[in-house]
Amino acid sequence: MNNHSFKMELDEIHYKYERLTSLIGILQQFIAEQVDIAGAPERSLNDALFEIELGMDETNDRLKKLIEHKESAA
């Protein structure tokens, strides 16, 4: 993997983390404001948290592979 590909992959990982962080902020605000969630889909909060967890796991795996690949190439 060349330096350009490595940087592009790191940029994509950073972007994914930014999106997930945004979701976390939305959920925190959703909970903190104690809005009436009667109109929200029943499992929307659980689904959102699950999506964040999956995204973080996926992104951590991508980052680990990048680091391992870069170390083995050195």
C-alpha positions as CSV (number, residue, x, y, z in Angstrom):
1,M,0.0,0.0,0.0
2,N,1.5,3.3,-1.0
3,N,1.4,6.5,1.1
4,H,-1.4,8.0,-1.0
5,S,-3.7,4.9,-0.5
6,F,-2.8,4.8,3.2
7,K,-3.7,8.5,3.6
8,M,-7.0,8.0,1.7
9,E,-8.0,5.1,3.9
10,L,-7.1,7.1,7.1
11,D,-9.2,10.0,5.7
12,E,-12.2,7.6,5.2
13,I,-11.8,6.3,8.7
14,H,-11.7,9.8,10.1
15,Y,-14.8,10.7,8.2
16,K,-16.6,7.6,9.5
17,Y,-15.6,8.5,13.1
18,E,-17.0,12.1,12.5
19,R,-20.3,10.7,11.3
20,L,-20.5,8.3,14.3
21,T,-19.6,11.1,16.7
22,S,-22.4,13.2,15.2
23,L,-24.9,10.3,15.8
24,I,-23.8,10.0,19.4
25,G,-24.3,13.7,19.9
26,I,-27.8,13.5,18.4
27,L,-28.7,10.6,20.7
28,Q,-27.3,12.3,23.7
29,Q,-29.4,15.4,22.9
30,F,-32.4,13.2,22.3
31,I,-32.0,11.6,25.7
32,A,-30.9,14.8,27.6
33,E,-33.9,16.8,26.5
34,Q,-36.2,14.0,27.5
35,V,-38.3,14.6,24.5
36,D,-41.6,12.8,24.1
37,I,-40.5,9.8,22.1
38,A,-44.0,8.5,21.7
39,G,-43.8,9.6,18.0
40,A,-40.5,8.0,17.4
41,P,-40.3,4.5,16.1
42,E,-40.3,2.0,18.9
43,R,-36.8,0.7,18.4
44,S,-35.2,3.8,16.9
45,L,-32.9,4.5,19.9
46,N,-31.7,0.9,20.2
47,D,-31.2,0.7,16.4
48,A,-29.2,3.9,16.4
49,L,-27.0,2.7,19.2
50,F,-26.5,-0.7,17.5
51,E,-25.5,1.1,14.3
52,I,-23.0,3.2,16.1
53,E,-21.5,0.1,17.8
54,L,-21.2,-1.7,14.5
55,G,-19.7,1.3,12.8
56,M,-17.1,1.8,15.5
57,D,-16.1,-1.9,15.4
58,E,-15.8,-1.8,11.6
59,T,-13.8,1.3,11.7
60,N,-11.5,0.0,14.4
61,D,-10.9,-3.1,12.4
62,R,-10.0,-1.1,9.3
63,L,-7.6,1.1,11.3
64,K,-6.0,-2.0,12.9
65,K,-5.4,-3.6,9.4
66,L,-3.9,-0.3,8.1
67,I,-1.5,-0.1,10.9
68,E,-0.5,-3.8,10.7
69,H,0.0,-3.5,6.9
70,K,2.1,-0.4,7.3
71,E,4.2,-2.0,10.0
72,S,4.8,-5.2,7.9
73,A,5.8,-3.1,4.9
74,A,8.4,-1.1,6.9
